Amino acid sequence: MNGRRPWWKTVVGVVLTLVMLFPVYWMINVSLTPTTEMRKSPPNLFPIHATFEGYQAVISQQLPYLGTSLLIGLGTVILTVALAAPAAYSLAKLRPRGRGALNFVLLIAQMIPGIIMAMGFYAIYLNLGILNTLWGLIIADSTIAVPFGVLIFSAFMAGIPDELMSAAKIDGAGTWRTFRSIVLPVSRNSIVTVSLFAFLWAWSDFIFSSTLNSGGALQTITLGIYKYIGNNNQEWNAIMATAVVASIPAAVLLVIAQKYVAAGVTAGAVKD
């Protein structure tokens, strides 16, 4: 049949998928491997004598780090959406002067290496006295997510019919009321997209965490893994178990929000 995909394309797709997922499988395999078999050559392709010692170590040692990362991720999401959505609404619908230059600056901002930004934040935070604080880390992580969020929101909001704006104005709604009551509700896909990427960036951040919060009382899971590797460099099952557990929230969010992300990322790509 002409509509059926050739079998070899399916085979190639399956093979490529298995290749890409093999590191994830190996991480799980190592997390279940006993310490005594860790240096076995050749290594076991399957956890023949599976053990959950690594996961027990995660529960007893790494939960505080996971909780801190969750707080920072949620804080980054809230701050990013609160800043990016109004800014994008202004660029897309209010059309201020210089919006083209501002969009260009937002693109350039995403090209700045994180380590450069971390060094600048360190000097500023030291003077402000917010070094080694959760709020400082949330602000730093948001600087990565906000430019991306503005661009995604702008692309989506530019496609909102101007007739909706005009109807709201006729009904007596001001700029802020129109944004809050009309623009935000119809921007659900882009809100989910920006929120997801902001959370993932904050969740996986290591540069800002190690530079701005290495001496804080509450530290992120990336620092927890880093310190765990330094203190237990022979217990790879515990290290990989920590990596598996740290990957679960991101994987769950991606599965739940995938349809919204697909719609949010492609928003504004096609015009009627």
Secondary structure as UniProt FT lines:
FT   TURN            2..3
FT   HELIX           7..31
FT   HELIX           35..37
FT   TURN            38..39
FT   TURN            48..49
FT   HELIX           53..61
FT   HELIX           63..89
FT   HELIX           90..94
FT   TURN            97..98
FT   HELIX           99..109
FT   TURN            110..111
FT   HELIX           114..128
FT   TURN            131..132
FT   HELIX           134..157
FT   TURN            158..159
FT   HELIX           162..170
FT   TURN            171..172
FT   HELIX           175..178
FT   HELIX           179..183
FT   HELIX           184..186
FT   HELIX           188..204
FT   HELIX           207..212
FT   TURN            214..215
FT   HELIX           221..231
FT   TURN            233..234
FT   HELIX           236..265
FT   TURN            266..268
//
